Amino acid sequence: MHRDRCLCDLIPNIETRTRLSLVIHTKELRRTTNTGTLATKALSNSEVLVRGKMGEPLDLKPLLAGNYRPLLFYPSEDGVEFTSEFVRQSSLPIHLIVPDGNWRQAGKVHLRHPELADVPRVAITVQNTATFHLRAESSSFGMATLQAIAHAYGIIEGDHVKDALLRLYQAKLDRTLQGRGTKTSGLAREKPLDISANS
């Protein structure tokens, strides 16, 4: 983004029990409309793993280690609806593994990485009624990665985390569209929030 539309001062610091691993395709890293990496900047318990680099295979087996409940989060047809009832099925903290890229790139992660074959797949079917989008959406349930992560964290951690992430997404949307000469609602909060796991 242009320096005058920088988002750095709007990124909140959010501490959660939930762990986030963003598995991003290398081509997606160069896209100015990417929002998944913004989620990892806001969430302290998170990481970015890059796949698709020539000659650099990515091993995702380490994601399955540790005292977490791993879940593969993307809108697959065989994904279980992600609800608070589903979350309460286990007392373990959740490790959300999120493929990031276009639909084809994200949808192939569990095929390209057989180590994830047995990881439960979850999805959220929330109607996206927004007027403006960073990218064209092919369905009424389509949303940016940061939006989807916000809704998932709302279910796991509460609305205070969801709202903070959605404000960050709104700031990204506003400033990106301003660069395109489009006026939006301008609802982004002027200052970031510090949110601890005990909030």
C-alpha positions as CSV (number, residue, x, y, z in Angstrom):
1,M,0.0,0.0,0.0
2,H,1.1,3.6,-0.5
3,R,2.7,5.0,2.6
4,D,-0.1,7.5,3.3
5,R,-2.5,4.5,3.5
6,C,-0.3,2.4,5.8
7,L,-2.2,0.2,8.3
8,C,0.6,-0.4,10.8
9,D,-0.8,2.0,13.5
10,L,-4.2,0.3,13.3
11,I,-3.1,-3.3,13.9
12,P,-4.2,-4.4,17.4
13,N,-2.3,-6.7,19.7
14,I,-4.5,-9.7,20.5
15,E,-3.5,-12.5,22.8
16,T,-5.6,-15.7,22.6
17,R,-5.4,-19.4,23.6
18,T,-6.3,-20.2,20.1
19,R,-3.4,-20.8,17.7
20,L,-3.4,-19.7,14.1
21,S,-1.2,-21.2,11.3
22,L,-1.7,-19.4,8.0
23,V,-0.6,-21.7,5.2
24,I,-0.2,-19.3,2.3
25,H,0.7,-19.9,-1.3
26,T,3.8,-18.0,-2.4
27,K,1.9,-16.3,-5.2
28,E,-0.6,-14.9,-2.7
29,L,2.1,-13.1,-0.8
30,R,2.5,-10.7,-3.7
31,R,-1.2,-9.7,-3.9
32,T,-2.0,-6.4,-2.4
33,T,-5.5,-7.6,-1.6
34,N,-4.3,-10.3,0.7
35,T,-5.7,-10.1,4.3
36,G,-4.6,-13.4,5.9
37,T,-1.2,-12.0,6.8
38,L,-2.9,-9.1,8.6
39,A,-4.5,-11.6,10.9
40,T,-1.1,-13.0,11.9
41,K,0.2,-9.5,12.6
42,A,-2.8,-8.9,15.0
43,L,-2.8,-12.3,16.7
44,S,0.2,-13.0,18.8
45,N,-0.3,-16.7,18.9
46,S,0.1,-17.2,15.1
47,E,2.5,-17.9,12.3
48,V,2.8,-17.8,8.5
49,L,3.9,-20.9,6.5
50,V,4.7,-20.4,2.8
51,R,4.0,-23.2,0.3
52,G,4.5,-23.5,-3.4
53,K,8.1,-22.4,-3.5
54,M,10.1,-24.3,-6.2
55,G,12.5,-26.8,-4.6
56,E,11.4,-26.0,-1.1
57,P,8.8,-28.5,0.1
58,L,6.8,-27.6,3.1
59,D,6.3,-30.2,5.9
60,L,3.2,-29.5,7.9
61,K,3.5,-32.4,10.3
62,P,4.8,-30.1,13.1
63,L,1.4,-28.4,13.1
64,L,-0.1,-31.6,14.5
65,A,2.2,-31.7,17.5
66,G,1.5,-30.1,20.8
67,N,-1.4,-29.9,23.2
68,Y,-3.8,-28.4,20.7
69,R,-6.9,-29.5,18.7
70,P,-5.9,-29.0,15.0
71,L,-8.7,-28.0,12.6
72,L,-8.4,-27.2,8.9
73,F,-10.5,-24.1,8.3
74,Y,-11.7,-23.4,4.8
75,P,-15.1,-23.7,3.0
76,S,-14.8,-27.2,1.6
77,E,-18.0,-29.1,0.7
78,D,-17.2,-31.8,3.3
79,G,-16.4,-29.3,6.1
80,V,-18.4,-29.5,9.4
81,E,-20.2,-26.2,10.3
82,F,-18.0,-24.4,12.9
83,T,-20.2,-23.6,15.9
84,S,-19.8,-23.0,19.6
85,E,-21.3,-26.4,20.2
86,F,-18.5,-27.9,18.0
87,V,-15.9,-26.0,20.0
88,R,-17.2,-27.3,23.3
89,Q,-16.7,-30.9,22.2
90,S,-13.1,-30.7,23.5
91,S,-11.4,-28.8,26.3
92,L,-8.2,-28.5,24.3
93,P,-7.3,-25.1,22.8
94,I,-7.9,-25.0,19.1
95,H,-5.2,-24.8,16.5
96,L,-6.8,-23.2,13.4
97,I,-4.9,-24.2,10.2
98,V,-6.0,-21.8,7.5
99,P,-5.1,-22.2,3.8
100,D,-4.7,-18.8,2.1
101,G,-4.7,-18.2,-1.6
102,N,-7.3,-18.3,-4.4
103,W,-10.0,-21.0,-4.3
104,R,-7.9,-23.5,-6.3
105,Q,-4.8,-23.0,-4.2
106,A,-6.6,-23.2,-0.9
107,G,-8.7,-26.1,-1.9
108,K,-5.8,-28.3,-2.7
109,V,-3.9,-27.9,0.6
110,H,-5.2,-31.2,2.1
111,L,-4.3,-33.0,-1.2
112,R,-0.9,-31.5,-1.5
113,H,-0.2,-32.2,2.1
114,P,-1.3,-35.7,3.0
115,E,-0.1,-35.1,6.6
116,L,-3.3,-33.1,6.9
117,A,-5.6,-35.8,5.5
118,D,-7.0,-36.8,8.9
119,V,-7.4,-33.2,10.3
120,P,-11.1,-32.4,10.7
121,R,-12.2,-29.7,8.2
122,V,-14.5,-27.0,9.4
123,A,-16.3,-24.1,7.7
124,I,-18.5,-21.1,8.4
125,T,-21.5,-20.3,6.3
126,V,-22.1,-16.7,7.2
127,Q,-23.9,-14.6,4.7
128,N,-21.7,-11.8,3.4
129,T,-23.9,-8.8,3.0
130,A,-21.1,-6.2,2.5
131,T,-21.5,-3.7,-0.3
132,F,-17.8,-3.5,-1.0
133,H,-15.2,-6.3,-1.3
134,L,-11.5,-6.4,-1.9
135,R,-12.0,-9.1,-4.6
136,A,-15.0,-10.3,-6.5
137,E,-16.9,-13.0,-4.6
138,S,-18.4,-15.9,-6.4
139,S,-21.0,-16.7,-3.8
140,S,-23.0,-14.9,-1.1
141,F,-20.9,-16.7,1.5
142,G,-17.6,-15.6,0.1
143,M,-15.4,-13.4,2.2
144,A,-11.8,-12.4,2.7
145,T,-9.5,-14.6,4.8
146,L,-9.3,-12.0,7.6
147,Q,-13.1,-11.8,7.7
148,A,-13.4,-15.6,7.9
149,I,-10.8,-15.7,10.7
150,A,-12.6,-13.0,12.6
151,H,-15.9,-14.9,12.5
152,A,-14.1,-18.1,13.6
153,Y,-12.4,-16.3,16.5
154,G,-15.7,-14.8,17.5
155,I,-17.0,-18.3,18.0
156,I,-13.9,-19.5,19.9
157,E,-12.8,-16.4,21.8
158,G,-15.7,-14.0,21.8
159,D,-17.0,-11.0,20.1
160,H,-14.3,-8.7,21.4
161,V,-11.7,-10.5,19.3
162,K,-14.0,-10.8,16.3
163,D,-14.9,-7.1,16.4
164,A,-11.2,-6.1,16.6
165,L,-10.3,-8.2,13.6
166,L,-13.3,-6.9,11.6
167,R,-12.2,-3.3,12.3
168,L,-8.8,-4.1,11.0
169,Y,-10.4,-5.6,7.9
170,Q,-12.6,-2.6,7.4
171,A,-9.5,-0.3,7.6
172,K,-7.8,-2.4,5.0
173,L,-10.9,-2.3,2.8
174,D,-11.4,1.5,3.2
175,R,-7.8,2.4,2.4
176,T,-7.5,0.0,-0.5
177,L,-10.7,1.3,-2.1
178,Q,-9.6,4.8,-1.4
179,G,-6.6,4.1,-3.6
180,R,-9.0,3.0,-6.3
181,G,-11.0,6.1,-6.0
182,T,-14.0,4.5,-4.3
183,K,-15.6,5.9,-1.2
184,T,-16.6,3.5,1.6
185,S,-18.2,3.7,5.0
186,G,-15.0,4.7,6.8
187,L,-16.0,2.8,9.9
188,A,-12.4,1.8,10.8
189,R,-11.4,2.6,14.4
190,E,-8.7,5.3,14.6
191,K,-6.7,3.5,17.3
192,P,-5.9,-0.2,17.8
193,L,-7.0,-2.2,20.8
194,D,-4.9,-4.2,23.1
195,I,-6.7,-7.4,23.8
196,S,-5.4,-10.1,26.2
197,A,-6.7,-13.6,26.6
198,N,-8.4,-12.5,29.8
199,S,-10.4,-9.7,28.3
